[in-house]
Amino acid sequence: MAVIYLIVNFGMHLVGWGNEMFSWWQTLLVAPVVGFFYWLFLSGFRRFANEDVTPS
């Protein structure tokens, strides 16, 4: 649990949410939800992965 908290806390500092506005239990509860929506957002771009976007 301590390692997961450190990883999640470091990740939240990277995105600018690391100013201690969440306690440790809120961090562990919110992180999977935020991760799911982040994955959902990025998976929307997978359909463009094989397209050629170079100018013709």
C-alpha positions as CSV (number, residue, x, y, z in Angstrom):
1,M,0.0,0.0,0.0
2,A,2.8,2.4,0.8
3,V,4.5,1.9,-2.6
4,I,1.2,2.4,-4.4
5,Y,0.6,5.6,-2.4
6,L,4.1,6.9,-3.3
7,I,3.6,6.1,-7.0
8,V,0.1,7.7,-7.1
9,N,1.3,10.7,-5.1
10,F,4.2,11.3,-7.4
11,G,1.9,11.0,-10.5
12,M,-0.5,13.5,-9.0
13,H,2.4,15.9,-8.4
14,L,3.3,15.5,-12.1
15,V,-0.2,16.6,-13.2
16,G,-0.3,19.5,-10.8
17,W,-2.6,18.0,-8.1
18,G,0.1,17.4,-5.6
19,N,-0.4,20.3,-3.3
20,E,-1.7,18.0,-0.5
21,M,-5.3,18.8,-1.3
22,F,-6.1,15.0,-1.0
23,S,-5.4,12.9,2.0
24,W,-3.8,9.4,1.5
25,W,-7.1,7.5,1.4
26,Q,-8.7,10.0,-1.0
27,T,-5.6,9.6,-3.2
28,L,-6.0,5.8,-3.3
29,L,-9.7,6.0,-4.0
30,V,-9.5,8.7,-6.7
31,A,-6.5,7.4,-8.6
32,P,-8.2,4.4,-10.2
33,V,-11.1,6.6,-11.4
34,V,-8.8,9.2,-12.8
35,G,-6.7,6.5,-14.4
36,F,-9.7,5.0,-16.0
37,F,-10.8,8.3,-17.6
38,Y,-7.3,9.0,-18.7
39,W,-7.1,5.5,-20.4
40,L,-10.6,6.1,-22.0
41,F,-9.4,9.5,-23.3
42,L,-6.2,8.1,-24.8
43,S,-7.9,5.0,-26.2
44,G,-10.0,7.4,-28.3
45,F,-6.9,8.2,-30.3
46,R,-6.0,4.6,-31.2
47,R,-8.2,4.7,-34.3
48,F,-5.8,7.3,-35.7
49,A,-2.7,5.3,-35.0
50,N,-2.3,3.7,-38.4
51,E,-3.3,6.8,-40.5
52,D,-0.7,8.6,-42.5
53,V,-0.8,12.2,-41.4
54,T,2.1,13.5,-43.5
55,P,1.3,16.3,-45.9
56,S,1.0,15.3,-49.5
